[in-house]
Amino acid sequence: MVNVAILGFGVVGSGVAEVLAGHEDSIARKADGLIQLKYILDVREFPGSPFAECFVKDFAVIEQDPEVDIVVETIGGADMALDFTRRALAAGKNVVTSNKELVATHGYELTQLAMEKGVCYLFEASVGGGIPIIRPLSQCLAANEILEIYGILNGTTNYILTRMIRGGLSFETALKEAQDNGYAERDPSADVEGHDACRKICILAAIAFGRHIYPDQVPTEGITGITLADVDYADGVGKKIKLLGRAIRRKDGTVCAYVAPHLVDSNDPLSGVEDVFNAISVQGDAIGDVMFYGRGAGKLPTASAVVADVIDVAKNMGHRKAMCWEPGGKDAVRGTDQLASHWYVRAGVAAETLRAALGGKLLARRGSGEGEAACITNESLTRVELDEKIAGLNPLSVIRVLN
């Protein structure tokens, strides 16, 4: 029998408990033995819960119980969760988590600690929720040299952009709708400012390219500046605006990683990914392009990925499964200033002024005034080169076009 303790009984933690209890027989078959929920750590009271007898308030109870084999961390954040994870690993317990902030910030340290203690630290649910991506990237695509990873990594922002595109809603109205539907938090900044996607692309980049990439090394831009004017201009040339996380291996082995809105062509599969769905595209030198698609968040989809890691640990109990990479540093990354692409530019100037500066294709939309113009550059430019060309033109929106 394998005993599990869950840290945190929020959305994901309660989902993990439900999946473990509701699929007990099938999980036992897949894990080659019974998996039993022994503890749930939470400071709150849950008197009506079917798991009431499992609750404890002191982590030391879990830490010091030699019968606890796997700790599932679903607290979130990088403070208390970091302390508990360190202590669990140091006590020789396997840890499974959905905590993207913790893995993105402290993943190198924690995987090293797990290696030293001969246990597992797994985090399939930290990037794609219910979408399998960590294991395929580290195992199924292991024969490839990964060249690039990019995709829609945040369901909340994708829902907001979908409602702006499909429903003609302003950003503010679409955000309010997302909050009312439970897709966005009361404080949505982690989503709409791109921090959630940033943490996820850091984790993917570390696994794909072998060095830790820290969130503060990744230039991050959200969608708060996207307007319906931008949506309309993009639609006029058969493109949609998507928030993408992107990591590219450079020829010198360094990584260029960033998060920003992009104009995506309607022929690209990413343009059809709507609402709260996510999609991650991986380019390998042998396999070419592959894409992973599905619900990137939610109680049961995320719990599904967490429990899959629990089963993986249980089946290989006593045999550590390595998931590690080299330490990060300033030499691991390169900035985006020299990453060339075509650009969409909307500026508060006359159309001919913008055309003269950029030489690109002018775009049209209904309702645009004489003092506004937009275009897509004909040539591929770095951001430094672009800024030189649009200096003094009162740029209102500057968005990369996905090549």
C-alpha positions in Angstrom: 0.0 0.0 0.0 1.2 3.5 -0.8 0.1 6.4 1.5 -0.5 9.9 0.2 -0.7 13.2 1.9 -2.2 16.3 0.2 -1.1 19.8 1.2 -3.9 22.2 0.6 -7.6 21.5 0.1 -8.4 24.1 -2.5 -9.6 23.6 -6.0 -6.8 21.3 -7.1 -6.2 19.5 -3.8 -9.9 18.7 -3.4 -9.9 17.4 -7.0 -7.0 15.1 -6.3 -8.8 13.7 -3.3 -11.9 13.1 -5.3 -10.0 11.4 -8.2 -8.1 9.1 -5.7 -11.4 8.1 -4.0 -13.6 7.9 -7.1 -11.2 5.8 -9.1 -9.6 3.7 -6.4 -9.9 0.3 -8.1 -8.7 1.4 -11.5 -5.8 3.4 -9.9 -4.8 0.4 -7.9 -4.6 -1.7 -11.1 -2.5 0.9 -12.8 -0.3 1.4 -9.8 0.2 -2.3 -9.1 -1.2 -1.7 -5.6 -3.6 0.3 -3.4 -3.0 4.0 -3.1 -4.6 5.4 0.1 -5.2 9.0 1.1 -3.9 9.3 4.7 -3.6 13.0 5.4 -4.9 16.4 4.1 -3.1 19.4 5.5 -5.2 22.6 5.7 -5.8 25.2 8.5 -9.5 25.4 7.7 -12.3 23.3 9.0 -14.2 20.9 6.6 -16.8 19.2 9.0 -19.0 18.0 6.2 -16.2 16.6 4.0 -16.2 12.9 3.2 -12.4 13.2 3.9 -12.9 14.8 7.4 -10.9 12.1 9.2 -7.8 12.8 7.1 -7.4 16.5 8.0 -4.4 17.7 10.0 -3.2 21.3 10.7 0.5 20.6 11.5 2.8 19.6 8.6 5.2 17.9 11.1 2.6 15.1 11.4 3.1 14.3 7.8 6.8 15.0 7.8 7.5 12.6 10.7 5.1 9.8 9.7 7.3 7.1 8.0 4.2 5.5 6.4 3.7 8.6 4.1 5.2 7.8 0.8 4.0 10.6 -1.5 3.3 14.2 -0.6 1.0 16.1 -3.1 1.7 19.8 -2.9 -1.2 22.0 -4.1 -0.8 25.0 -1.8 0.5 27.3 -4.5 3.0 30.1 -4.2 6.7 29.9 -3.3 6.8 30.5 0.4 5.1 27.9 2.6 5.0 25.5 -0.3 8.8 25.8 -0.7 9.4 25.1 3.0 7.1 22.1 3.1 8.5 20.7 -0.2 12.1 21.0 1.1 11.1 19.3 4.4 9.2 16.5 2.6 12.1 15.7 0.3 14.6 15.9 3.1 12.5 13.3 5.0 12.8 10.9 2.0 9.3 11.4 0.7 8.4 11.7 -3.0 6.7 15.0 -3.9 4.2 15.6 -6.7 3.1 19.2 -7.4 0.9 21.4 -9.6 2.7 24.6 -8.4 4.1 26.4 -11.5 5.6 29.3 -9.5 7.5 27.0 -7.2 8.9 24.8 -10.1 9.8 27.8 -12.2 11.6 29.6 -9.4 13.1 26.8 -7.4 12.9 23.7 -9.7 16.7 23.3 -10.0 17.2 23.2 -6.2 14.3 20.9 -5.6 15.1 18.4 -8.3 18.7 18.3 -7.0 17.4 17.7 -3.4 15.2 14.9 -4.7 18.2 13.3 -6.5 20.3 13.5 -3.3 17.6 11.8 -1.3 16.8 9.2 -3.9 13.1 10.2 -4.3 11.0 11.8 -7.1 9.9 15.3 -7.6 7.3 15.4 -10.4 5.2 18.3 -11.7 3.3 17.2 -14.8 0.3 19.4 -13.8 2.4 22.6 -13.4 2.4 23.6 -17.1 -0.6 22.2 -19.1 -3.0 21.3 -16.3 -4.7 18.2 -17.8 -2.5 18.4 -21.0 0.4 15.9 -20.9 3.5 17.8 -21.9 6.3 17.4 -19.3 6.5 13.6 -19.6 6.3 13.6 -23.5 8.9 16.4 -23.7 11.3 14.7 -21.3 10.7 11.1 -22.5 8.9 10.6 -25.7 10.8 13.4 -27.5 14.1 12.6 -25.8 15.8 11.6 -29.0 15.3 15.0 -30.5 17.2 18.2 -30.1 14.4 20.6 -29.3 14.6 23.8 -31.4 11.6 25.8 -30.2 8.6 25.6 -27.9 5.7 28.0 -28.1 2.1 28.1 -27.4 -1.0 29.3 -25.7 -0.2 28.6 -22.1 -2.9 30.5 -20.2 -6.6 29.7 -20.5 -7.9 32.9 -18.9 -6.2 35.2 -21.4 -7.2 33.0 -24.3 -10.8 33.2 -23.1 -10.7 37.0 -22.9 -9.1 37.3 -26.4 -11.7 34.8 -27.8 -14.5 36.9 -26.4 -13.0 40.1 -27.9 -12.6 38.4 -31.3 -15.9 36.5 -31.4 -18.1 38.7 -29.3 -16.7 42.2 -29.9 -16.3 42.8 -26.2 -13.8 45.2 -24.8 -10.9 43.9 -22.8 -12.5 45.2 -19.6 -15.9 43.6 -20.4 -14.4 40.3 -21.4 -12.3 40.2 -18.2 -15.4 40.8 -16.1 -17.2 38.0 -17.9 -14.2 35.7 -17.3 -14.3 36.5 -13.6 -18.1 35.9 -13.4 -17.6 32.5 -15.1 -14.8 31.6 -12.6 -12.1 31.6 -15.3 -10.3 34.6 -13.8 -9.4 35.5 -10.2 -10.6 38.6 -8.5 -7.0 39.8 -8.9 -6.3 38.7 -12.5 -2.8 40.2 -12.8 -0.9 36.9 -12.9 -3.0 35.9 -15.9 -3.5 39.1 -17.9 0.0 40.5 -17.3 1.5 37.3 -18.5 3.2 36.0 -15.3 1.4 32.7 -15.4 2.5 32.0 -19.0 6.0 33.2 -18.1 6.4 30.6 -15.3 5.2 27.8 -17.6 7.6 28.7 -20.5 10.4 28.7 -17.9 9.6 25.1 -16.9 9.3 24.0 -20.5 12.5 25.7 -21.5 14.5 24.1 -18.6 13.3 20.6 -19.6 13.8 21.1 -23.3 17.1 23.0 -23.2 18.7 21.6 -20.1 19.3 24.8 -18.0 17.2 26.6 -15.4 15.5 29.7 -16.8 14.3 32.1 -14.1 11.1 34.1 -14.6 12.9 37.4 -14.1 15.1 36.5 -17.1 12.0 36.3 -19.4 10.6 39.5 -20.8 6.9 39.4 -20.2 4.0 41.4 -21.8 0.4 40.6 -21.2 -2.8 41.5 -23.0 -4.0 44.6 -21.0 -3.0 46.8 -23.9 -4.9 44.9 -26.6 -7.9 46.8 -27.9 -10.8 46.1 -30.3 -9.1 48.2 -32.8 -6.1 45.8 -32.8 -8.5 42.8 -33.1 -10.3 44.4 -36.1 -7.1 45.3 -37.9 -5.8 41.7 -37.4 -9.1 40.2 -38.6 -8.9 42.3 -41.8 -5.8 40.4 -42.9 -6.9 36.9 -41.7 -5.0 36.9 -38.4 -6.0 36.6 -34.7 -4.2 37.9 -31.6 -3.0 35.3 -29.2 -0.8 35.5 -26.1 2.1 33.2 -26.6 5.0 32.0 -24.4 8.0 31.2 -26.6 11.4 29.7 -26.0 14.0 29.3 -28.9 17.3 27.6 -28.9 20.0 29.8 -30.4 22.9 28.4 -32.4 25.3 29.2 -29.5 23.2 27.1 -27.1 21.6 30.0 -25.3 17.9 30.4 -25.0 15.7 33.3 -26.0 12.5 33.1 -24.0 9.6 35.6 -23.7 5.9 36.1 -23.4 4.0 38.5 -25.6 0.9 38.9 -27.8 1.3 37.8 -31.4 -0.6 38.0 -34.6 -1.2 34.4 -35.7 -2.3 33.5 -39.2 -5.7 31.9 -39.6 -4.0 28.9 -41.3 -2.0 28.2 -38.1 -3.6 25.6 -35.8 -3.0 28.0 -32.9 -5.5 30.4 -34.3 -8.3 27.9 -33.8 -7.5 27.3 -30.1 -10.3 29.2 -28.3 -11.9 29.8 -25.0 -10.0 28.3 -22.0 -8.1 25.8 -24.1 -4.4 25.7 -24.3 -2.0 24.4 -27.1 1.7 23.9 -27.0 3.8 23.4 -30.1 7.2 21.7 -29.9 9.7 21.7 -32.8 12.3 18.9 -32.8 15.1 18.3 -35.2 14.0 14.7 -35.9 10.2 14.8 -35.5 9.5 18.2 -36.8 6.4 19.9 -35.3 4.1 18.3 -32.8 1.2 20.0 -30.8 -0.4 19.2 -27.5 -4.0 20.6 -27.0 -6.6 20.5 -24.3 -7.8 22.1 -21.1 -4.9 23.8 -19.5 -6.5 24.3 -16.1 -9.6 23.4 -14.0 -10.2 21.2 -11.0 -10.4 17.7 -12.5 -8.2 18.1 -15.5 -5.3 19.3 -13.3 -6.1 16.7 -10.7 -5.9 14.1 -13.4 -2.3 15.1 -14.2 -1.4 15.2 -10.5 -2.8 11.7 -9.9 -1.0 10.4 -13.0 2.3 11.5 -11.4 1.2 9.8 -8.1 0.6 6.5 -10.0 4.0 6.9 -11.8 5.8 7.2 -8.4 3.8 4.4 -6.9 4.6 2.0 -9.8 8.3 2.8 -9.4 8.5 3.0 -5.6 12.2 2.8 -4.6 13.4 3.6 -8.1 14.0 7.3 -8.4 12.8 8.8 -11.7 15.2 11.6 -12.6 13.8 15.0 -13.7 16.6 17.5 -13.5 18.6 20.0 -15.5 21.7 22.2 -15.1 21.7 25.4 -13.0 20.8 28.7 -14.7 22.7 31.9 -15.0 23.1 35.0 -17.0 25.0 33.1 -19.7 22.0 30.8 -20.2 19.7 33.4 -21.9 19.8 36.1 -24.5 17.4 39.0 -24.8 14.7 39.5 -27.4 16.1 42.7 -28.8 17.8 40.9 -31.6 15.0 38.5 -32.4 13.8 39.6 -35.8 10.2 39.3 -37.0 7.5 41.1 -38.9 5.5 43.5 -36.8 2.0 44.9 -36.5 2.1 48.6 -35.6 -0.9 50.9 -34.9 0.0 54.5 -34.5 -1.7 57.9 -34.0 -0.5 59.3 -37.3 -1.8 59.6 -40.9 -1.7 56.5 -43.0 0.9 57.9 -45.4 3.2 58.9 -42.5 3.2 55.4 -41.2 3.7 53.9 -44.7 6.7 56.2 -45.3 8.3 55.2 -42.0 7.8 51.4 -42.3 7.1 50.7 -46.0 4.6 48.0 -44.9 1.1 47.0 -45.9 -1.5 49.4 -44.6 -4.4 47.8 -42.8 -8.0 48.9 -42.8 -10.9 48.7 -40.4 -14.3 50.3 -40.1 -14.5 53.3 -37.9 -10.9 54.2 -38.0 -10.2 58.0 -37.9 -7.9 60.0 -40.0 -5.4 60.3 -37.1 -4.9 56.5 -36.8 -3.2 54.0 -39.0 -1.9 50.4 -38.8 0.4 48.3 -40.9 2.4 45.1 -40.9 6.0 45.5 -41.8 7.2 44.0 -45.1 10.7 43.3 -43.7 11.7 41.3 -40.7 13.1 43.6 -38.0 14.5 43.4 -34.6 12.8 45.5 -31.9 15.7 47.9 -31.9 15.4 48.4 -35.6 11.7 48.8 -35.4 11.9 51.4 -32.6 14.3 53.5 -34.6 11.7 53.5 -37.5 8.7 54.4 -35.4 10.3 57.0 -33.1 8.1 60.0 -32.9 5.1 58.3 -34.6 3.0 57.9 -31.4 2.8 54.1 -31.5 -0.3 52.8 -29.9 0.2 49.1 -30.3 3.3 47.1 -31.3 2.8 43.3 -31.7 5.0 40.6 -33.2 3.7 38.6 -36.1 4.3 34.8 -35.6 6.6 33.7 -38.4 
